Amino acid sequence: MADPKSYRPASGDIPVNPGVYRFRDEVGRVIYVGKAKVLRQRLNSYFANPAGLTPKTHAMVHTAVSVEWTVVGSELEALQLEYTWIKEYNPRFNIVFRDDKSYPYLAVTLGEKYPRAQVMRGDKRKGTKYFGPFYPAKAIRETLDTLLRVFPVRSCSAGVFNRAQSSGRPCLLGYIDKCAAPCVGRISPEDHKKLAMDLCQFMGGESTKFIKELEGKMAESVSTLEYEQAARYRDDIAALRRVFERNAVVLAENTEADIFAVHEDELEAAVQVFHVRNGRIRGQRGWVVEKVEDSTPEQFIEHLLTQVYGEAAGDDRIPREVLVPVLPENTADVTAWLHERRGSAVSLRVAMRGDKATLAETVRENAEQSLRLHKSRRAGDLTTRSASLLELQESLGLPSPLLRIECYDASHTQGTNVVASMVVFEDGLPKKSDYRKFSITGDAARDDTASMYDVISRRFKNYLEESENMVPMVSGEIDISDAAAKAPARRFAYPPSLVIVDGGPPQVAAASRALADLGIDDIYVVGLAKRLEELWLPDDEFPVILPRASHALYLVQRVRDEAHRFAITFHRKKRSASMTLSVLDSVPGLGPAKREALHKHFGSVKKMRAASTEELLAVPGIGPALAQNLATALAASGSGAPAVNMTTGEVLD
């Protein structure tokens, strides 16, 4: 790896103009393209303190051996040049939306003698009417197949059409009545063109007109006892309604908008976009991208828009409105660029209220579900799990396979109600039956390191005690009845291959000290720090930094997040219980047993406060006088008034 100091340009040599810069590796490949309003300020940030950079940027500046820049006249020019270079060089450290195919459209070639209905991508063609965009392509293909039942327009290629015309026999679609077969003269060119125009009118939003016409024809056929023809009309009506339902109106009829949403974590981001045309959702598209560069949400949205609309041009590809979760940094320049690409004005904004904000929330939920599904698929794959365990073992230099991993996390509210969690993963999957919760009190609750020392000590003291009491394994017949009666519950008897603590060097040192004080030297400890997601080993000056897209990093993050979730859940439950006790302590005659009965019956103070006196009386041990005192105390605590001792009248803190 190169030392950034070896190729750092002198600060005075870097201009203060807007521009675009490129980092190159040792063989001259462009590995990163960026733009800046002030080139000197941006480039100096890469070299001022390389050790303080996030891992992905740290890797980029150490992979590069040179940096070059181009000065431009404005930020808008920088935006355009950055997009051009990203498309040209495909740099490995830039965010790239992999699925960069153009959108599919339903196209009707009205300029031809026999118009053809087809699904098309790419640039617009003269004399062709386009509807869309639609996504996925399967949806519009199914829609077209349904429409051909009612509007049997030609959909075959020129080669198929010419062969049928020369042979005098139509293709299969002509035989099954999904094509009017103009190739063999079953319909005149004029009537066929009218059929194509009807299809365009239906796709343009005039669906009710055609459904009413078919309903009238069906009624007429029934009146003349032509039931087979009436059944065909009935099926045609059902087909049109299916198409109509797929394109239900969600916004005003004149709405033309693309609605974007992003859900991200430290490593990846899921993007979803709904395409709304004529008030209808015409398509949905999504990506899950690796975050291989440092970027704020505003910068991410700017990269997203430039890549999605970079190849688009014209008012049918770029809508009048583009709704995003946050506005890009250079909103004016991005809006001007979209205006230039579309050829007319584009409104770039955040939906704050109304139907559009509601639909934007739906798009966001889709993005969140997309990222969750992506991660669960990675975690659920056996091959991936095996690879991640092996990669983690090799990265940490451990001698044995990581069959069992335990992770510990502490949770508290400003030093109160301190708790900790222990979660267990075996073969890369959670083993929830072995999860444990710890309440931490006294000196052990003074800070995170003391809490970690206490938890590790308690867990492995139990491990040592249970290990000493284990009966040696001897080959032979087992007396099941005796074994079941004599075997103690072994909650902590299985040692982990690796202990992960949530935190950096202080927490790792505390956990290692706890194991050393117990005389345990064959269990390995590592800490996962949240800020940069680096792994800290005991007594190591520098952390282990896993590649940002590595399976091992996904595994340890998932283990850490599960420990955090389990700790937070226990902490909230304990805090709720303590709040319940603090309110109920003021009620005379309410001892521990009755408090426990109330808590078990209602579950929370909120539900107790909402309960009537009759519902309070339903709790075992609660009489009329106690129920009345309890209701008064709960009402006082809920209204913000001070709690009062019912016997003495003393105001309680």
N, C-alpha and C positions, 0 to 999 in steps of 0.2 A: 504494500500500500504506500502511496505517495504521501509525503509530508506537505500539507498545504502551504507551509512557509516557503517551500522550494519554488513555487510558481505564483506566489502572491504578488500582484502588481503594486507598485508604489501608489499610495493614496492620491498623490498629486497628479498622477497620470490618468486617473479615472475621471471622466467628465461628470458634471453635475446635471446634464441634460436627461430627458426621458430617453429610454432605449431598451434594447433586448440583448440579453447575454446568453452565451452558450458555454457549458463546461464540456471538455473533451477528455477521453481516457488516453492511455498510452499508445493505442493504435489509431488514434485520431477520430474515434467514434464520438458523436455528440450524445452525452448521457443525461443532460438536463438543459432545458430552455426556460428562461424566465424573463419577465419584463419588469421595469422599474420606472417610477416617476423621476427619481434621482438615482442615477446609476452608482455614483460614488457611495452613497449611503447604503444602498442595498448590497453591493459587493463587499464592502468593508464588514458587513455583519457576518459574512461567511468566514472571515479570517481573523476577526478580533479575538475570539476565544473558541477555537475549534472543539476543545474539550467540553465546553458547555452546550454544544449543539445537541439536538435530539438525535437518537441513533440513526434514523434514516438520512438526515442531512449530514451527520458525521460520516456515514458510509459514502455519501456522494462526494464530499470534498476530499476524502482520502482515496477514492477511486480515480478522480480526475487528476490530470497532470498539467492542465492549462485552462485558462478562461479567456474568452474574447467577447467583445461587445460591439453593437452597432447603434449609433446615435440616430434618433428619428426626430421628426418635428413636433410630435404631439403624443399624448397618451393613446389617442385613437389609432394612430399609426403603429404604436407599439403593440396594441392589442391585435391588430391585423397581422403584423409580422410574426408575433409570437405564435399565433394560430398556424400560419403558413409553415413555420419551421417545425412545429410539433408534428404536423401532418407529414412533412418531408422526412424528418429524421427518426420519428417514433422513439424518443428518448426513454430509456428504461426507468429514470427517476421522476418522470412526469406522470400525473394521473391520466390514464387513458381509458375511455369508455370503449370496451372491446367490441361491442356489437355496434359497428358503425355503418351498417347497411342502411340504404335509403328506405323510407317508409313505403309500404304497399298502398296503392290506390285502386279503386274500381274505375276503370277507364272505358269509355264508349267512343269508338273511332267514327264520329259522325262525318268526317271528311271523306270516307270511302263510299263507293257505290253501294256495297252491302256492309253497313256498320257492324262492328264486332265488339262484344262485351268481354273484357278480360281484366285480370289483375296485373297491374304494371308497377314497376319501380323506375327510378331514374328521372331524367330530365323530361320536361313537358314537350309534347309534340303538337304541332299546329293541326287544328281541326279535330282535336280529341277533347272530350268532356271528361273531367276528373271529379271523383267523389272520394272524400277521405280527409286525412289519412286514417287507415285502419291498422290495428295491431292486436294480436298476431295475424299473420297472413292467413292462417287457417280460418279465422273468423269471417273474413271477407269472402274466401273461397266457398265456405258453407252458405253464406248469404247469397252469393251469385247462383249457386246450384239451386237454391230454393226459388229465386226470382225467375229463373229460366222456365219454371213450370207455368208461370203466368205470362211472362214476357219472353217467348222462345226466340230470342235474338241469336244470331250466329255467334259462336264463341270459339270456333276452330281457327287454326292457323291458315295462312295462305296456301301452304302445301297441301294440307288436307282438303281445303275448299276446292282447289284446282283439280285434285285427283277425283273427288266426287263429281265435279262438273263434267270431267271428260268421260267418266265411266257411266254416268247417269244414275248412280246409286248413292243415296245420302249416307253419312256416317251413322254411328250408333245413336247419337243424340237425336238425329232425325227420326229414327225408328221408335224411340221412346217418348216422342213429343216434347223434347226439351230443346228443339231447334225447329224453326219454321221451314228449314231446308230450302233456302233461296238458291242453293247450288244446283238443284234439279228443277227449278221453276215452280215449286209448290206455292210460292208467294211472290208477288211482283216487287221490283225494287222500291217502288213508292210505298207500298204497304209495309214492307220490311223496315223502311226508314221511319215510318210512323210508329212502328212497334218499338224501335230503338228510342225514339223521342218520348214515348210513354214510359219506358224504363227510366230515362233521365228525369222525367217529371216526378216519378215515384221516389227516386233517390233524393230529389231536391226538396222533398217534404210534403208533396201532394198525395200522400198515401190514402187519406180518407176518401178522396174522390173515386179512386179505383175500387176500393172496398165497397162503397155504396153502389157503384155500377154492377159489380159482381153479385151483390145481394139482390139487386133488382132482377138480374138475369136468372138467378136461382129461383126467385119467387115466380117468375114467368114460366120457367120450366116445370115447376111443381104444378102450376095451374093447368098446364097442358099435358100433365101426367108423364112428362119426360124425366123420370126419376133418376136415370143413369146420368143424364146431362146435369141435373140439379146436384147430384152427388159430386160431380167433377168441379162444379162451381163452388160447392161447399169446401172442398179440399183446397181450391185455389185461395179462397178467403182465409182459411186457416194458415196457409203458407205466408200470405202477405202479413197477417197479424203477427206471426212469429218473427218476421223480419222487423216489423214495426216495434215489437216489444224489445228486441235487441238494441234498438236505437231510441230508447225512451228519453223524453225531454227531461233534462235536469235543471236547465237554466233558461233564461229568456230566449226566444226563437232566433234573435239576431246575434247571439253570443258566439264569438269565435275566439277561443282561448286555449292555451296550453297551461296546465296547472302542474307545477313541479313540487316535489317534497323530498326531503333527505332525512335519513336516520343513520347515525354513525356511532362508532366507538373509536378506540385508539388506533385500530388497525385497518378497518374497512368502513365503507359507506355504501348504503343502499339508496338508490335513486329511483323514484317512480314518477311517471308523467301521464296524466290523462289528457287526451286530445278531444276537446269539445268543439263541435262544428254545428251551426244552426241550433244551438242549445242542447245537442245530443252528444253523449260520449261515443265518439267514433272509434276510439282505440285506447289502449293502455300499453305502456312500455316501461321496462325496468332494467336496471343494471346493478350489480354489486361490484364495486371497484376497490382495489387495494390502495390505501393511502400511503403512497411512496414519497410524498413530499410534504413539507410543513405548509399548512395553509389554514387560514381562518375560514369560518363559514362563508363570509363574504367573498373571499378569494375562490373558494370551492365553487360557489354559484357562478362566478365569472367564467371559470374554466369549463363548467358544465354547459353554459349557454353558448360559448364560442365553439365548442365541439359539436353540440347537437345541431346548431343552425349554421355551422361553417360551410356545409355543402348545399344548404337549402337556399333557394332564391325564388322570389315571387310571392304574391299574396295568398296562394293556395298552400304553401309550405310553411310560411311563418304567419301566425295568426295576428289579429289586431291587438290581443292582450296576451301577455306572458305573466303568469302569477308565480311568484317564488316565495320560499319561506323567509329569506332575508334578502335585502337588496345588495347587489355587488358593490365593491369599493368604489369603482368608477361608474356609477349609475348613468351619468350623462353620456359618457363615451360608449358604454355598452348599448344604451338606447339608440344613440346615433348610428352605431354599427348595424343594429337590427333594422333600423329605418332604411339604411342604405341597401341591406340585403333584400328587404321586402319590397322596396320601392315606394312605400307609403308609411305613415306614422304607426309606431308600435308603442303600446302602453306597457311599461315594465313596472310592476308594483307588487306589494304584499296585500293579500286579501285580509281585511281586518274584521269585517262583519257581513252578515247576510248569507245568502245561499252559496256564494262563491267561497266564503270562509268555511262554511260547513263542508263543501265538497273538498276543499283543500285539506281539511282534517281527515277526511276519508282517504285521500291520497297519502297523507302522512302515516296513517295506520297501515296502509298497504306496504309502504316502505319499511316500517318497523317489522311487520310480519315477514317480509322478504328477507331481511337480514337475519332474523331469528331462525327461519327455515334453512337458510344457507349455512349457518353455524351448526345447527343440529344435524344437518346432513354430514358435515365434516366430522363432527364428534361421533356420529353413529356408525361410521364406516370402519369395519374391522381392520382393514389394511391401513387406513389412516391412523387409527389408534396405535397400532403396532409400530408404525413408522415414527409417530410422535414420541412414544416411550423410548424407542431406541435412540432417536436424535437427542432427546433430553439427557439420557444416560451418557452418551458420548460427549455432549457439550459440557457436562459437569465433571467428566472424567471419573465416573463412578464404576466400581468393579463388577457390580451385580445388577441384574435386570430390575426395573422399577415395578415390581408386582403390586406393591401397596404404597400409596402416597397419602400422607396425612397433612392437612393444612389447618393452621390456627389463625384466628382473627379476634381482636378485642373490639368492644363497642361500649360507648358510654355517652352521657350527656353532661358535659362540663365536669367530669369527674364523679358523677353520681350514677347509681345503678350500673356499675361496671360489670360486664359479662364478657365471656369469650366463647368461641365455638371451635369444635373440632370436626372436620368433615373428612371422609375417607373415600378414596378412589382406588379400586382394584381393577387391573387390566384396562385402565383408562376410563372406567365407568364408575359413577357414584354408587357407594354401598351405604344406603341411608340407615340401615339397621345398626351400623357402627358409629353413626354420628353421636357426638356428646356435647353437652352444654355445661358451662362452668359459671358460677357466681363468684365474684371476686370482692373481698372486703378487707378492711384494715389497711396495713401498710402496703399490701400488694396492689391496692387500687390507686396508689399515688400517681403513677404514670404508666405509659405503655410498656416500658421495659420491665418494670417490676411486675406488671400483670402477666407479661409473657413468661417471665421466670417462674412465677407462681403456677401458671397453667401447665407448663411443660413439666415442672417438678411433680405436680399432683398426678398428671397422666402417667408418667413413667415410674413413679413410686408404686402405683397400682400395678403397672406392668411387672416390676420386679417381684412384688409380693405374690401375684398370681403365678408368675413363672416358678417361684420356689415351691408353691403348693401343687404344681402340676404333677400328676402321676406319670412316671416314665412310661414311654410307649414300649410294649412288649408284644412280640408276635404270639399269637395263640387265640383261643376262643375267648370271646367277651361275654360276660354275664350282663345282659342288657338291663335287667331290673336293678342289679346292684350299681351298675355304672350310672344309671339315671338318678338313683337316690343319693349317691355319694359325690358325684361330680359337681363342683362349685360353678356358679355363673362366671364365665370368663369374659368380662367386658373389656379388659385391656391387655389380654394375654398375648396378642399378636403384634409383634414389632413392625414398624413400617420400614420400607426400603429407603424412603426419603421423607423428611419433614420440611414443609414449606411454611414459613411465617410471613404474614403480611407486614412488610416494612423493609427497612434498609439495614445497614451495619449495626445500629444499636439493638434492634430486635433480634438479629442473628446472633450477636454476642451474648445477649441474655439467654436465648434458648440453648446455645452451646455451653454456657456456664452451668445451666441447670442440669444438662446431661452429664457434664464432667463431674459435678458435685455428687451425682448419683453413681459415678463409676462406670458410666456407659460410654463406650468409645467406638461402637460399631454401627451407629445410626447417623446418617448424614443430614445436615441442616443447610437450607438455602433460604434466602429472603427475596421476595418479589416486591420491588419498590414501585409505587403507582405512577410516579411522575414520568419516568422514562421507560418503565417496564423492563428494568434491568435486573439480573439475578446476582445476588451478593452471597459469596461463600465466606465462611469464617476466616478471619485473619488475612483476607485478600484485599490488597489496596485498590484493585480495579474490578469492576463488575464483569460478569459474563453477559454479553449482548447477543441475543439470538436474532437471526434475520427476521425482518418484520412480517414476512409471509410464511414463516416456518410453522410446521405442525406442532413442534414442541412448545412454541410460544402460545399458540392457541390453547393447548392443553393446560399449561400452568395458569393462564388467565382464567380459564373456565373453572379450575379448582379454586383459585383465589376468590372469584366472584361468588361461587357457591358458599364458601366459608363466610364471606361478607354478608350474603343474604341470610344465612342461618343465624349469624350473630345479631344482625339487626332485628330479625323476627323475635328472637328471645329477649333482646333488650326492650323492645316495645311492649312485649307482654309483661315483663317485670316492672317497667315504668308504669303501665296501666294498673297493675296490681298495687303498686305502692301508692298511686294516687287514690285508688279505691280505699285503701286502709287509712290514708290521711283524712279523708272525708268521714269515714265511719268511726274513727277514733273519738269523735266529738259526741257520739250518741251514747248516753248512759244505758247500762244494762245490755250492751251489745258486746259480748265477749268474742274470743277468737273462733269458737266453734260456729257461732251464729254468723260472724263475718264471712267465714269460709262457705257456709251454706248459702248466704246471699250471693257471693261471688260465683259460686257454682251454678246457682239457679239463673242469674241474669247475665253473667259474663262481663259486664262493664258498668261503670257508674252512669253512663249515659242512659242505658236501658233501665237501671234502677230509678233514675230521676224521672223517666217517662212513665213509670209504673204507677198504677192507682193504689190506694190503701188496700183494696181487696186483693190485688195481685201480690202485695207485700205480705199479707196475711197467709198467702198460700205457701210461703217458705216455712219449713219445719222450724219450730222454736220461736217464731215471731208472733206475739200477741197484739191485741188492739192498741194498748198504750205505747208499746215499743214501735209499732208500725207508724203511729202518728208522729212520734218523736223523729223517727227515721225520715219520714216524708218531709218534715219541716227542715231538718238538717240538709237534706239533698236539695230542696228548693232554694235554701239560702246559699249553698255553694254554687248552684247553677246560675243564680241571678247576679253574682258578683258581690253579694252582701256578705259580711263576716259570719262565720259559723259561730253558733252560740250553744254553750252547754245547757241542756234542757233542765237540769236540776238546779244549778247555781245562777244561771243567767249570765255567766262570765263569757265575754267575747274571746274566741279562740283565734290564734294566729293561723 
